[in-house]
Amino acid sequence: MKKFLLVAIRFYQKYLSPDRACRFIPSCSEYSYQAIEKYGIIQGLWLSFCRIVRCHPFSKGGIDEIP
């Protein structure tokens, strides 16, 4: 399951993602990939969800590495 999610994220990044317009570094999809790879599915998805909630037009963005 973990490998499937990681492949799905890479597919999204390569074929479906619009331009690199994320306000954060790394991008939200890359952050999700790294979080799932490092922490596993449950905690990785939770960190990804929290990051996506922070990513909105009123956010200043910036560097936001996984913990």
C-alpha distances in whole Angstrom, upper triangle without the diagonal:
4,5,5,6,9,10,10,12,14,15,16,19,20,21,21,22,25,28,27,28,26,29,27,26,23,22,20,17,18,18,15,13,15,15,11,12,14,14,10,8,11,14,13,12,16,17,16,18,21,21,21,24,26,26,29,32,34,32,34,30,31,29,26,24,21,22
4,5,5,6,9,10,11,13,14,15,17,19,20,20,20,24,26,25,26,24,26,24,23,20,20,18,15,15,15,12,10,12,11,7,8,11,10,7,6,10,12,10,10,14,15,14,16,19,19,19,22,24,24,27,30,32,30,31,28,28,25,23,20,17,19
4,5,5,6,9,10,11,12,14,15,17,18,19,19,23,25,24,26,24,27,24,23,20,20,18,15,15,16,13,10,12,13,9,9,12,13,10,10,13,15,13,13,17,17,16,18,21,21,21,24,26,25,28,31,33,31,32,28,28,26,24,21,19,21
4,5,5,6,9,10,10,12,14,15,16,16,18,21,24,23,25,23,26,25,24,21,20,18,15,15,16,13,11,14,14,11,11,15,15,12,11,14,16,14,13,17,18,16,18,21,21,20,23,25,24,27,30,32,30,32,29,29,27,25,23,20,23
4,5,5,6,9,10,10,12,14,15,15,16,19,21,20,22,20,23,21,21,18,16,14,11,12,13,10,8,11,11,8,10,13,13,10,8,12,13,11,10,14,14,12,14,17,17,16,19,21,21,23,27,29,27,28,25,25,24,21,20,17,20
4,5,5,6,9,10,11,12,14,15,15,18,20,19,21,19,22,20,19,16,15,13,10,10,11,9,6,9,10,7,8,11,12,10,10,13,14,11,11,15,15,13,15,18,17,17,20,21,21,24,26,29,26,27,24,24,22,20,18,16,19
4,5,5,6,9,10,11,12,13,14,18,19,19,21,20,23,22,21,18,16,15,12,12,14,12,9,12,14,11,11,15,16,14,13,17,18,15,14,18,18,16,18,21,20,19,23,24,23,25,28,30,28,29,26,26,24,22,21,19,22
4,5,5,6,9,10,10,10,12,15,18,18,20,18,22,21,20,18,15,14,10,12,14,11,9,13,14,12,13,16,17,15,13,16,18,14,13,17,17,14,16,19,18,17,20,22,20,23,25,28,26,28,25,25,24,22,21,19,22
4,5,5,6,9,10,10,10,13,15,14,16,15,18,17,16,14,12,10,7,8,10,8,7,10,12,10,11,15,16,14,13,16,16,13,12,15,15,12,14,17,15,14,18,19,17,20,22,25,23,24,21,21,20,18,17,16,20
4,5,5,6,8,10,10,13,15,14,17,16,19,18,17,14,12,12,8,9,12,10,8,11,14,12,12,16,17,16,16,19,19,15,15,19,18,15,17,20,18,17,21,22,20,22,24,27,25,26,22,22,21,20,18,18,21
4,5,5,6,7,9,12,14,15,17,17,21,20,19,17,15,14,11,12,15,13,11,15,17,15,16,19,21,19,18,21,21,18,17,21,20,17,19,22,20,18,22,23,21,23,25,28,26,27,24,25,24,23,22,21,24
4,6,5,5,6,9,12,12,14,14,18,17,17,15,12,12,8,10,13,12,11,15,16,15,16,19,20,19,17,20,21,17,16,19,18,15,16,19,17,15,19,20,18,19,21,24,23,24,21,22,22,21,20,20,23
4,6,6,5,8,10,9,12,12,16,15,14,12,10,10,7,8,12,11,10,13,15,15,16,19,20,20,19,21,21,17,17,20,18,15,17,19,17,15,19,19,17,19,20,23,22,22,19,20,19,18,18,18,22
4,6,7,9,10,11,14,15,18,18,17,15,13,14,11,11,15,15,13,16,19,18,18,21,23,22,21,24,24,21,20,23,22,19,21,23,20,19,23,23,20,22,23,27,25,26,22,23,22,22,21,21,25
4,6,9,11,12,15,16,20,20,20,18,15,16,13,14,18,17,16,19,21,20,21,24,25,24,23,25,26,22,21,24,24,20,21,24,22,20,23,24,21,22,24,27,26,27,24,25,24,24,24,24,28
4,6,9,11,13,14,18,19,19,17,14,14,11,14,17,16,15,19,20,20,21,24,25,24,22,24,25,21,20,22,22,18,19,22,19,17,20,21,18,19,21,24,23,25,22,23,23,23,23,23,27
4,6,8,10,10,14,15,15,14,11,11,9,11,14,14,14,17,19,19,20,23,24,23,21,23,23,20,19,21,20,16,17,19,17,14,18,18,15,16,17,21,20,21,18,20,20,20,20,21,24
4,6,8,10,13,15,16,15,12,12,11,14,16,16,17,20,21,22,23,25,27,26,25,26,26,23,21,23,22,18,19,21,18,16,18,19,15,15,16,19,19,20,18,19,20,20,21,22,26
4,6,9,12,13,14,14,11,13,12,14,16,17,18,20,22,23,24,26,27,27,26,28,27,24,23,25,23,19,21,22,19,17,19,19,15,16,16,19,18,18,16,17,18,19,20,22,26
4,6,9,10,10,10,8,10,10,11,13,15,16,17,19,21,21,23,25,25,25,26,25,22,21,23,20,17,19,20,16,15,18,17,13,14,15,17,16,16,13,14,15,16,17,19,23
4,6,9,10,11,8,10,11,13,14,16,17,19,20,22,23,24,26,26,25,27,25,22,21,22,20,17,18,18,15,13,16,15,11,11,11,14,13,13,11,12,14,15,17,19,23
4,5,8,8,5,7,9,10,11,13,15,16,17,19,20,21,22,23,23,23,22,19,18,19,16,14,15,15,11,10,13,11,8,9,10,12,11,11,8,10,11,12,14,16,19
4,7,9,7,9,12,12,12,15,17,17,18,20,22,22,23,25,24,25,23,20,19,19,17,15,16,15,11,11,12,10,7,8,8,10,8,7,5,6,9,10,13,15,18
4,6,6,7,10,10,9,12,14,14,15,18,19,19,20,22,22,22,20,17,17,17,14,13,14,13,9,10,12,10,8,10,11,12,9,8,5,5,6,6,9,12,15
3,5,8,10,9,8,12,13,12,14,17,17,17,19,21,21,22,20,17,18,18,15,14,16,15,11,13,15,13,11,14,15,16,13,11,8,6,5,6,7,10,14
4,6,8,6,6,9,10,9,11,14,15,15,17,18,19,20,18,15,16,17,14,12,15,14,11,12,15,13,12,15,17,18,15,14,10,9,7,7,7,9,13
4,5,5,6,9,10,11,12,14,15,16,18,19,19,20,18,15,15,16,13,11,13,13,10,10,13,12,10,13,14,16,14,14,10,10,9,9,10,11,15
4,5,5,6,9,10,10,12,14,15,16,17,16,17,15,12,12,13,10,7,10,10,7,7,10,10,8,11,14,16,13,14,11,12,11,10,10,11,14
4,5,5,6,9,10,11,12,14,15,15,14,16,15,12,11,13,12,8,11,12,10,9,13,13,11,14,17,19,17,18,14,15,14,12,12,12,16
4,5,5,6,8,10,10,12,14,15,15,17,15,12,12,14,12,10,13,14,11,11,15,15,13,17,19,21,18,18,15,14,12,11,10,10,14
4,5,5,6,9,10,11,12,13,13,15,13,9,10,12,9,7,10,11,8,10,13,12,12,15,18,19,16,17,13,13,11,8,7,7,10
4,5,5,6,8,10,10,11,10,12,10,7,7,9,7,5,8,10,8,9,12,13,13,16,19,21,18,19,16,16,14,12,10,9,12
4,6,5,6,9,10,10,10,13,12,8,9,12,10,8,12,14,12,13,16,17,16,19,22,24,21,22,18,18,16,14,12,10,13
4,6,5,6,8,10,11,13,11,8,10,12,10,9,13,14,12,14,17,17,17,20,23,25,21,22,18,17,14,12,9,7,10
4,5,5,6,7,8,10,8,5,7,9,7,7,11,11,10,13,15,15,16,20,23,24,21,21,18,17,15,12,9,6,9
4,6,5,5,5,8,7,4,6,9,9,8,11,13,13,14,17,18,18,22,25,26,24,25,21,21,19,16,13,10,12
4,6,6,8,11,10,7,10,13,12,12,15,16,16,17,20,21,21,24,27,29,26,26,23,22,19,17,14,11,13
4,6,9,11,9,7,11,13,11,12,15,16,15,18,20,20,21,25,28,29,26,26,22,21,18,15,12,9,10
4,7,8,6,5,9,10,9,11,14,14,15,17,19,20,21,24,28,29,25,26,23,22,20,16,13,10,10
4,6,6,5,8,10,10,11,14,15,16,18,20,21,22,25,29,30,27,28,25,25,22,19,16,13,13
4,6,5,6,8,10,10,12,14,15,16,18,20,21,24,27,29,26,28,25,25,23,20,18,14,15
4,5,5,6,9,10,11,13,14,15,17,19,20,23,27,28,26,27,25,25,23,20,18,15,15
4,5,5,6,9,10,11,12,14,15,17,19,22,26,26,23,25,22,22,20,17,15,11,11
4,5,5,6,9,10,11,12,14,16,17,20,24,25,22,23,20,20,18,15,13,9,11
4,5,5,6,9,10,10,12,14,15,18,22,23,21,23,20,21,19,16,15,12,13
4,5,5,6,9,10,11,13,14,17,21,22,19,22,19,20,19,15,15,12,12
4,5,5,6,9,10,11,13,16,20,20,17,19,16,17,15,12,11,8,9
4,5,5,6,9,10,11,14,18,19,16,18,15,16,15,12,11,9,12
4,5,5,6,9,10,13,17,17,16,18,16,17,17,14,14,12,14
4,6,5,6,9,12,16,16,13,16,14,15,15,12,13,11,12
4,5,5,6,10,13,14,11,13,11,12,12,9,10,9,11
4,5,5,8,12,13,11,14,11,14,14,12,13,13,15
4,5,7,11,11,10,13,12,15,16,13,15,15,16
4,6,10,9,7,10,8,11,12,10,13,13,15
4,7,8,6,9,7,10,12,11,14,14,17
4,6,5,9,9,12,15,14,17,18,20
4,6,8,9,13,16,16,19,21,23
4,7,9,12,16,16,19,21,23
4,5,9,12,12,16,18,19
4,7,10,11,15,17,19
4,7,8,12,14,16
4,6,10,13,15
4,6,10,12
4,7,9
4,6
4
